[in-house]
Amino acid sequence: MTRRSEQKSFQQPDETRSFENGDMRLLKIGGADIGMLTLRPGWRWSEHVKPIAGTDLCEARRRAGGRRGLVWGNAGRCGP
């Protein structure tokens, strides 16, 4: 079985989802969606995404980077 490699960039995402105080750029690679969030100061899940997603917490798997501190519902933390 031969596998094809794919090269994509968040500079030209397959899809962009915008919401108040942020946006998410999505790449579709190998049957998976890979996203990069840009969140501006003042962004809060409960105020800006919960009404769209309909869940109390973000349920997506993630790897966090950048300079923000994050807190997950299971008491996990990342960042400052």
C-alpha positions in Angstrom: 0.0 0.0 0.0 1.4 3.4 -1.0 0.7 6.3 1.2 0.5 9.9 -0.2 1.9 12.7 1.8 0.0 15.9 2.1 1.3 19.4 2.6 -1.0 22.1 3.8 -0.7 25.4 5.5 -2.9 27.4 8.0 -2.2 30.4 5.7 -4.6 28.8 3.3 -7.0 26.7 5.5 -9.7 24.4 4.1 -12.2 26.1 6.3 -12.3 29.1 8.7 -14.8 29.4 11.5 -15.1 32.9 13.0 -16.7 33.9 16.3 -16.5 36.8 18.6 -13.0 37.4 19.8 -11.5 34.6 17.8 -11.3 32.3 14.8 -10.4 28.7 14.0 -8.6 27.6 10.9 -9.1 24.0 9.8 -7.0 21.7 7.6 -8.4 18.4 6.5 -5.5 15.9 6.3 -5.6 12.2 6.0 -9.3 12.0 7.1 -8.7 14.1 10.2 -9.5 17.8 10.9 -6.6 19.7 12.4 -7.4 23.2 13.8 -5.5 26.3 15.0 -7.3 28.7 17.2 -6.5 32.4 17.4 -8.1 33.8 20.6 -8.1 37.5 21.4 -8.0 39.1 24.9 -11.3 38.7 26.6 -12.2 35.5 24.9 -14.1 33.0 27.1 -15.6 29.6 26.1 -18.7 30.2 28.2 -19.5 33.5 26.4 -18.2 33.2 22.9 -18.4 29.5 21.9 -20.7 27.7 24.2 -23.8 29.2 22.5 -22.5 27.9 19.2 -21.2 24.5 20.3 -24.0 23.8 22.8 -21.7 22.2 25.3 -20.5 23.4 28.7 -16.9 22.7 27.9 -14.8 22.2 24.8 -14.7 18.5 24.0 -12.0 18.6 21.3 -8.7 16.8 21.8 -5.9 19.4 21.7 -2.3 20.3 22.0 -1.9 23.8 23.5 0.7 26.3 22.6 1.2 30.0 22.7 1.2 32.3 25.6 -2.2 31.7 27.2 -3.1 29.9 30.3 -5.8 27.3 29.8 -8.0 25.4 32.3 -10.0 22.3 31.3 -13.0 20.8 33.0 -11.0 17.9 34.4 -8.8 20.4 36.3 -6.0 20.1 33.8 -4.0 23.3 33.2 -1.6 24.5 30.5 0.4 27.7 30.4 1.0 30.6 32.8 
